[in-house]
């Protein structure tokens, strides 16, 4: 099915906000909040400051992008915005990483988390074990299913997105309200209680939590990839980003306070504490919450796949991927090309993540590495916003000025660079060198008994950062070799558009 202008009208403002909320709310608060609690040693103030700081960074970045303008090319997303402000070659670099690296790893990780949710529902008995390699295989199958689903019907995909977005507010609201009410009735449980067991407020705990929370907020720019399929995108895309992000922030803080009130870093743990003296009720609520968590996660997966198919298609149509000429010769629909590319990308990253995860039988590597694409992209966001800030003075790019941009943009720039800089210069460098065998808090449902050390996290971080930096260059080197065999001159437009 080729996406036409007529089909594009199916995505209105409410559907776009649903897609944004669907891709942002759910996966992070359910799966990453426990890491925030652990990093802050259950210090309530530290947890709240972590969330507030990351929320300010995310909202400031989202608002700033409203001025930076959206590229007219359908599916370009962040790559189109980067090209508009920083030039074609850097835009090409980001377009490759956005499609291959960012969505490739993020979407696969969400699919694997979905598989873990399924296993939690049907194998709640802890005596029943399943190897993590099997869970990863289920995750790969899930993402294949959603790729095909989004290829077959945009209409049903958006309907599923709206329904799952509405349904996800039920368990989220239950966790928040139950935690708040029970915590008020039993103040001795609250982490705000001075006598509760928690560590001291730590700046390292706060800053080390930022990547996990940014993971929870990221994907807010994915809606930019759908601009060609929205009505009046220049008006509605910025509105979608700001309104959608505002709803997400309020919901996240509400839930986190509820969890703090009962001293639980996980959503399911809230009801385990409330019904500690009633095993039957605890089990019933556990199953109920896990089912709705699965619905939430599948909604996130659907929205991410919906967006990624367009970014893949953009990468092929604009000669970014090596082998684009093969796809352009195919007598098939545009969206099918996006589907084929997506299946290849997910399989590639699945093999990469499977090796350490299967050997050690743990989800720790998937959990930890899933934070990196978000972290790297926030560094890019900061750079683009900085260029937009400078653009207010040199006026090289025409934009529609947003009120308050000159105040909010510096907050976004500093926040984005702080998030990446702390991890790069301190946590995975200085700290890993000084304390190489210190435990880092990676792992969700199946963390296993294997402890991930700081030096291992550093190796993963630096390896993925190298891949982020080098893979686009390798891709363009291969394209350049093909052009050389075709005897294209150096001043040919096809050669000039390459990064190298």
C-alpha positions as CSV (number, residue, x, y, z in Angstrom):
1,X,0.0,0.0,0.0
2,X,1.6,3.3,-1.1
3,X,0.9,6.2,1.3
4,X,-1.0,8.8,-0.6
5,X,-2.1,12.4,0.4
6,X,-5.6,11.1,0.8
7,X,-4.5,8.4,3.2
8,X,-2.5,10.9,5.1
9,X,-5.6,12.7,6.2
10,X,-6.4,9.7,8.4
11,X,-3.9,11.0,11.0
12,X,-5.5,14.0,12.8
13,X,-4.4,15.9,15.8
14,X,-5.9,13.5,18.3
15,X,-4.4,10.5,16.6
16,X,-1.0,12.2,16.4
17,X,-1.1,13.0,20.1
18,X,-2.1,9.4,20.8
19,X,0.8,8.2,18.7
20,X,3.2,10.4,20.7
21,X,1.8,9.5,24.1
22,X,1.7,5.9,23.0
23,X,5.3,5.9,22.1
24,X,6.4,7.8,25.2
25,X,4.2,6.7,28.2
26,X,4.3,3.2,29.4
27,X,7.6,1.4,28.7
28,X,9.8,3.8,30.6
29,X,7.7,4.2,33.8
30,X,7.0,0.5,34.0
31,X,10.5,-0.8,33.2
32,X,13.0,1.9,34.0
33,X,11.8,3.5,37.2
34,X,13.2,0.8,39.4
35,X,16.7,1.8,38.0
36,X,16.0,5.4,39.1
37,X,15.1,4.2,42.6
38,X,18.2,2.0,42.8
39,X,20.6,4.7,41.5
40,X,19.3,7.1,44.1
41,X,19.4,4.4,46.8
42,X,15.7,4.9,47.4
43,X,16.1,8.5,48.4
44,X,12.8,10.1,47.7
45,X,14.1,13.6,47.0
46,X,16.8,12.2,44.7
47,X,14.2,10.3,42.7
48,X,12.0,13.3,42.4
49,X,14.8,15.6,41.4
50,X,15.9,13.1,38.8
51,X,12.4,13.0,37.2
52,X,12.0,16.8,37.4
53,X,15.4,17.5,35.9
54,X,14.8,15.0,33.0
55,X,11.3,16.4,32.5
56,X,12.6,19.9,32.2
57,X,15.2,18.8,29.7
58,X,12.7,16.9,27.6
59,X,10.0,19.5,27.6
60,X,12.5,22.3,26.8
61,X,13.9,20.2,23.9
62,X,10.4,19.4,22.6
63,X,9.4,23.1,22.7
64,X,12.6,24.3,21.1
65,X,12.1,21.9,18.2
66,X,8.7,23.6,17.6
67,X,10.7,26.6,16.3
68,X,13.4,24.7,14.4
69,X,10.8,23.9,11.8
70,X,9.9,20.6,10.1
71,X,11.4,19.5,6.8
72,X,8.9,19.2,4.0
73,X,10.1,15.7,3.1
74,X,7.8,13.0,4.4
75,X,9.5,10.6,6.8
76,X,12.6,12.7,7.2
77,X,12.0,13.3,10.9
78,X,15.0,14.5,12.9
79,X,17.3,14.0,9.8
80,X,15.3,16.6,7.9
81,X,15.5,19.1,10.7
82,X,19.3,18.5,11.1
83,X,19.8,18.9,7.3
84,X,17.8,22.2,7.4
85,X,20.0,23.7,10.1
86,X,23.4,22.0,9.9
87,X,23.7,21.0,6.2
88,X,23.1,18.0,4.0
89,X,26.0,15.9,5.1
90,X,25.3,16.1,8.8
91,X,21.6,15.5,8.0
92,X,22.6,12.4,6.1
93,X,24.7,11.2,9.1
94,X,21.8,11.6,11.4
95,X,19.2,10.2,9.0
96,X,21.3,7.0,8.9
97,X,21.6,6.7,12.6
98,X,18.0,7.7,13.3
99,X,16.8,4.8,11.1
100,X,19.4,2.1,11.5
101,X,20.9,2.8,15.0
102,X,18.2,4.6,17.0
103,X,15.0,2.9,15.9
104,X,16.8,-0.3,15.2
105,X,18.0,-0.8,18.8
106,X,15.1,1.0,20.5
107,X,12.3,-0.9,18.7
108,X,14.0,-4.2,19.2
109,X,14.5,-3.5,22.9
110,X,10.8,-2.6,23.4
111,X,9.8,-5.9,21.6
112,X,12.1,-7.9,23.9
113,X,10.6,-6.1,26.9
114,X,7.1,-7.0,25.5
115,X,8.2,-10.6,25.3
116,X,9.3,-10.5,29.0
117,X,5.9,-9.1,29.9
118,X,4.2,-12.1,28.1
119,X,6.5,-14.5,30.0
120,X,5.6,-12.7,33.3
121,X,1.9,-13.3,32.7
122,X,2.1,-17.0,31.7
123,X,5.0,-18.0,33.8
124,X,4.5,-16.0,37.0
125,X,5.6,-19.1,39.0
126,X,9.2,-18.4,39.8
127,X,10.0,-22.1,39.8
128,X,9.3,-22.1,36.0
129,X,12.3,-20.7,34.1
130,X,12.9,-19.9,30.5
131,X,16.2,-19.0,29.0
132,X,16.6,-15.4,27.9
133,X,17.6,-16.5,24.4
134,X,14.0,-17.8,24.0
135,X,12.6,-14.5,25.3
136,X,14.7,-12.7,22.7
137,X,13.4,-14.9,20.0
138,X,9.8,-14.2,21.0
139,X,10.7,-10.5,20.9
140,X,12.0,-10.8,17.4
141,X,8.8,-12.5,16.3
142,X,6.7,-9.8,17.9
143,X,8.5,-7.0,16.1
144,X,8.1,-8.9,12.8
145,X,4.4,-9.2,13.5
146,X,4.0,-5.5,14.1
147,X,6.0,-4.6,11.0
148,X,3.7,-6.6,8.9
149,X,0.6,-5.2,10.7
150,X,1.7,-1.6,10.0
151,X,2.4,-2.5,6.4
152,X,-1.0,-4.1,5.8
153,X,-3.1,-1.3,7.3
154,X,-2.3,2.2,8.5
155,X,-6.0,2.6,9.5
156,X,-6.0,-0.4,11.9
157,X,-2.6,0.6,13.2
158,X,-3.8,4.0,14.2
159,X,-7.0,2.6,15.7
160,X,-4.9,0.1,17.8
161,X,-2.8,3.0,18.8
162,X,-5.7,5.1,20.1
163,X,-7.2,2.2,21.9
164,X,-4.0,1.1,23.6
165,X,-3.2,4.7,24.6
166,X,-6.6,5.0,26.3
167,X,-6.3,1.6,28.0
168,X,-2.8,2.2,29.3
169,X,-4.1,5.0,31.5
170,X,-6.1,2.5,33.6
171,X,-3.1,0.7,35.1
172,X,-1.1,3.9,35.3
173,X,-3.9,5.6,37.2
174,X,-4.4,2.7,39.4
175,X,-0.8,2.5,40.4
176,X,-0.6,6.2,41.1
177,X,-3.9,6.5,43.0
178,X,-3.4,3.3,45.0
179,X,0.2,4.3,45.9
180,X,-0.9,7.7,47.0
181,X,-3.9,6.6,49.0
182,X,-2.2,3.6,50.7
183,X,0.9,5.7,51.4
184,X,-1.1,8.4,53.1
185,X,-2.9,5.8,55.2
186,X,0.4,4.1,56.1
187,X,3.0,7.0,56.3
188,X,5.6,4.6,57.8
189,X,6.0,3.0,54.3
190,X,6.8,6.3,52.5
191,X,10.3,7.1,51.4
192,X,9.5,10.6,52.6
193,X,9.5,9.2,56.1
194,X,12.9,10.1,57.7
195,X,12.9,6.7,59.5
196,X,12.6,4.8,56.2
197,X,15.6,2.9,54.8
198,X,17.2,5.0,52.1
199,X,20.5,6.5,51.2
200,X,21.5,10.2,51.3
201,X,20.9,12.6,48.5
202,X,23.5,12.1,45.8
203,X,24.3,14.2,42.7
204,X,25.8,11.1,41.1
205,X,22.6,9.2,41.8
206,X,20.5,11.9,40.2
207,X,22.7,12.3,37.1
208,X,23.2,8.6,36.5
209,X,19.4,8.2,36.5
210,X,18.9,10.7,33.6
211,X,19.5,8.2,30.7
212,X,16.8,5.9,32.0
213,X,14.3,8.7,32.4
214,X,15.2,10.2,29.0
215,X,14.4,6.7,27.6
216,X,11.0,7.1,29.2
217,X,10.5,10.5,27.5
218,X,12.2,9.9,24.1
219,X,10.4,9.3,20.8
220,X,8.6,12.7,21.1
221,X,10.1,13.7,17.8
222,X,8.9,10.6,16.0
223,X,5.7,12.3,15.1
224,X,7.8,14.6,12.8
225,X,8.3,11.6,10.6
226,X,4.5,11.5,10.1
227,X,4.2,15.1,9.0
228,X,3.4,14.2,5.4
229,X,0.4,12.1,6.7
230,X,-1.0,14.7,9.0
231,X,-3.5,17.6,8.3
232,X,-1.8,21.0,8.5
233,X,1.5,19.6,9.9
234,X,3.2,23.0,10.4
235,X,0.6,23.9,12.9
236,X,-0.3,20.5,14.4
237,X,3.1,18.9,14.8
238,X,4.4,21.5,17.3
239,X,1.1,21.4,19.1
240,X,1.2,17.6,19.2
241,X,4.7,17.7,20.7
242,X,4.0,20.3,23.4
243,X,0.5,19.0,24.5
244,X,1.6,15.3,24.3
245,X,4.8,15.9,26.3
246,X,2.9,18.0,28.9
247,X,0.5,15.1,29.5
248,X,3.4,12.6,29.7
249,X,5.2,14.7,32.3
250,X,2.2,15.1,34.6
251,X,1.4,11.4,34.4
252,X,5.0,10.3,35.1
253,X,5.4,12.5,38.2
254,X,2.0,11.4,39.5
255,X,3.0,7.8,39.2
256,X,6.5,8.3,40.7
257,X,5.1,10.0,43.7
258,X,2.6,7.1,44.2
259,X,5.5,4.6,44.1
260,X,7.6,6.7,46.5
261,X,4.6,6.7,49.0
262,X,4.8,2.9,49.3
263,X,8.5,2.4,48.7
264,X,8.3,0.5,45.4
265,X,10.3,1.1,42.3
266,X,8.0,-1.1,40.2
267,X,4.4,-0.8,39.3
268,X,3.6,-4.4,40.2
269,X,5.4,-4.0,43.5
270,X,2.9,-1.3,44.6
271,X,0.1,-3.9,44.8
272,X,2.4,-6.5,46.3
273,X,2.9,-4.1,49.2
274,X,-0.7,-3.1,49.5
275,X,-1.9,-6.8,49.5
276,X,1.0,-8.2,51.4
277,X,-1.4,-10.0,53.8
278,X,-3.7,-11.2,51.1
279,X,-1.8,-13.5,48.6
280,X,-4.9,-14.2,46.5
281,X,-5.6,-10.5,46.0
282,X,-1.9,-9.8,45.4
283,X,-1.8,-12.5,42.7
284,X,-5.0,-11.3,41.0
285,X,-3.8,-7.7,40.9
286,X,-0.4,-8.8,39.7
287,X,-1.9,-10.7,36.7
288,X,-4.3,-7.7,36.0
289,X,-1.5,-5.2,36.0
290,X,0.9,-7.4,34.0
291,X,-1.8,-7.8,31.3
292,X,-2.3,-4.1,31.0
293,X,1.4,-3.5,31.1
294,X,1.6,-5.8,28.1
295,X,-1.1,-3.8,26.3
296,X,0.8,-0.6,27.1
297,X,4.1,-2.0,25.8
298,X,2.6,-3.3,22.6
299,X,1.1,0.1,22.0
300,X,4.5,1.6,22.4
301,X,5.9,-1.0,20.0
302,X,3.2,-0.3,17.4
303,X,3.8,3.5,17.4
304,X,7.6,3.1,17.2
305,X,7.2,0.6,14.2
306,X,4.7,3.0,12.6
307,X,7.3,5.8,12.6
308,X,10.3,3.7,11.8
309,X,8.8,2.3,8.6
310,X,8.7,5.9,7.3
311,X,12.2,6.7,8.4
312,X,13.5,3.6,6.6
313,X,11.6,4.5,3.5
314,X,13.1,8.0,3.6
315,X,16.6,6.6,4.0
316,X,16.1,4.5,0.8
317,X,14.4,7.1,-1.3
318,X,17.1,9.7,-0.5
319,X,20.0,7.4,-1.3
320,X,21.2,7.1,2.3
321,X,21.5,3.4,2.7
322,X,24.0,1.3,0.7
323,X,22.0,-0.8,-1.7
324,X,19.3,1.8,-2.2
325,X,19.4,1.2,-5.9
326,X,18.2,-2.4,-5.5
327,X,15.1,-1.2,-3.6
328,X,14.4,1.6,-6.1
329,X,14.3,-1.0,-8.9
330,X,11.8,-3.1,-7.0
331,X,8.3,-3.0,-8.5
332,X,6.5,-2.7,-5.2
333,X,4.9,-0.2,-2.8
334,X,6.9,2.3,-0.9
335,X,5.8,1.0,2.5
336,X,6.9,-2.5,1.5
337,X,10.4,-1.2,1.0
338,X,10.3,0.3,4.5
339,X,9.1,-3.1,5.8
340,X,11.9,-5.1,4.2
341,X,14.6,-2.7,5.4
342,X,13.1,-2.7,8.9
343,X,13.2,-6.5,9.1
344,X,16.8,-6.5,8.1
345,X,17.8,-3.9,10.6
346,X,16.0,-5.6,13.5
347,X,17.6,-9.0,12.6
348,X,21.0,-7.4,12.6
349,X,20.7,-5.8,16.1
350,X,19.0,-9.0,17.4
351,X,22.1,-11.0,16.5
352,X,24.4,-8.4,18.2
353,X,22.4,-8.3,21.4
354,X,21.8,-12.0,21.4
355,X,25.5,-12.9,21.8
356,X,26.1,-11.5,25.3
357,X,22.5,-11.9,26.5
358,X,22.3,-15.6,25.6
359,X,25.8,-16.5,27.0
360,X,25.0,-14.9,30.4
361,X,21.3,-15.6,30.3
362,X,20.4,-12.0,31.3
363,X,18.4,-9.0,30.1
364,X,20.9,-6.6,31.6
365,X,22.7,-5.8,28.3
366,X,19.4,-5.2,26.5
367,X,18.3,-2.9,29.4
368,X,21.6,-1.0,29.5
369,X,22.3,-0.7,25.8
370,X,18.7,0.4,25.1
371,X,19.5,3.7,26.9
372,X,22.4,4.6,24.6
373,X,20.5,5.5,21.4
374,X,18.4,7.9,23.4
375,X,21.4,9.4,25.1
376,X,23.3,9.9,21.9
377,X,20.3,11.5,20.2
378,X,19.9,13.9,23.0
379,X,23.4,15.1,22.4
380,X,22.4,15.7,18.7
381,X,19.2,17.5,19.9
382,X,21.4,19.8,21.9
383,X,23.6,20.6,18.9
384,X,20.6,21.3,16.6
385,X,18.9,23.5,19.2
386,X,22.2,25.4,19.7
387,X,22.3,26.0,15.9
388,X,18.7,27.1,16.1
389,X,19.6,29.5,18.9
390,X,22.4,31.0,16.8
391,X,20.0,31.2,13.9
392,X,18.1,33.9,15.8
393,X,21.1,36.1,15.2
394,X,22.5,35.1,11.8
395,X,19.0,34.3,10.3
396,X,20.4,31.8,7.8
397,X,17.3,29.6,8.0
398,X,13.7,30.9,7.9
399,X,11.7,29.7,10.9
400,X,8.4,30.6,12.5
401,X,9.5,32.2,15.8
402,X,8.1,30.7,19.0
403,X,7.6,32.9,22.1
404,X,10.0,32.1,24.9
405,X,12.5,30.3,22.6
406,X,15.5,32.4,23.6
407,X,14.9,31.5,27.3
408,X,13.9,27.9,26.8
409,X,16.5,26.9,24.2
410,X,19.5,27.4,26.5
411,X,17.9,25.2,29.1
412,X,17.5,22.5,26.5
413,X,21.0,22.9,25.2
414,X,22.6,22.7,28.7
415,X,20.4,19.8,29.7
416,X,21.1,17.7,26.6
417,X,24.8,18.2,26.9
418,X,24.8,17.6,30.6
419,X,23.0,14.3,30.2
420,X,25.5,13.0,27.6
421,X,28.5,14.7,29.1
422,X,28.1,13.2,32.5
423,X,27.8,9.7,31.1
424,X,30.7,10.1,28.6
425,X,33.2,12.1,30.7
426,X,32.5,10.7,34.2
427,X,30.3,7.6,34.6
428,X,31.7,5.5,31.8
429,X,35.2,7.0,31.8
430,X,36.5,8.3,35.1
431,X,34.2,6.4,37.4
432,X,34.7,3.1,35.4
433,X,38.5,3.6,35.6
434,X,38.5,4.3,39.3
435,X,35.9,1.7,40.3
436,X,36.0,-0.9,37.5
437,X,34.3,-3.7,39.5
438,X,31.5,-1.5,40.9
439,X,28.0,-2.8,40.2
440,X,25.9,-0.9,37.8
441,X,22.1,-1.1,37.9
442,X,21.3,-2.8,34.6
443,X,18.6,-5.5,34.3
444,X,14.8,-5.8,34.4
445,X,12.8,-9.0,34.8
446,X,15.5,-11.4,34.0
447,X,18.6,-9.8,35.4
448,X,19.9,-13.1,36.6
449,X,22.6,-13.6,39.1
450,X,25.4,-12.2,36.9
451,X,26.5,-8.8,38.1
452,X,27.3,-6.2,35.4
453,X,30.5,-4.3,36.4
454,X,31.3,-0.7,35.6
455,X,34.1,-1.6,33.2
456,X,31.7,-3.8,31.2
457,X,29.2,-1.0,31.0
458,X,32.1,1.3,29.8
459,X,33.1,-1.2,27.1
460,X,29.4,-1.4,25.9
461,X,29.0,2.4,26.0
462,X,32.2,3.2,24.1
463,X,31.6,0.4,21.6
464,X,28.1,1.6,20.8
465,X,29.3,5.2,20.6
466,X,32.0,4.1,18.1
467,X,29.3,2.3,16.1
468,X,27.1,5.4,16.1
469,X,30.0,7.4,14.8
470,X,31.5,5.0,12.3
471,X,28.6,3.0,10.8
472,X,27.4,6.0,8.6
473,X,31.0,6.4,7.4
474,X,31.3,2.8,6.5
475,X,27.9,2.9,4.7
476,X,29.0,5.9,2.6
477,X,32.4,4.3,1.9
478,X,30.6,1.4,0.3
479,X,28.4,3.6,-1.7
480,X,31.5,5.6,-2.8
481,X,33.2,2.4,-4.0
482,X,30.1,1.6,-6.1
483,X,30.2,5.1,-7.6
484,X,33.9,4.6,-8.4
485,X,33.2,1.4,-10.3
486,X,30.5,3.3,-12.2
487,X,33.3,5.9,-13.1
488,X,31.2,8.8,-11.7
489,X,33.4,12.0,-11.5
490,X,34.0,13.6,-8.1
491,X,31.9,16.6,-9.0
492,X,28.9,14.4,-9.7
493,X,25.9,15.3,-7.4
494,X,25.6,11.7,-6.2
495,X,29.3,11.7,-5.0
496,X,29.1,15.2,-3.5
497,X,26.2,14.3,-1.2
498,X,28.2,11.6,0.6
499,X,29.6,12.3,4.1
500,X,33.2,11.3,2.9
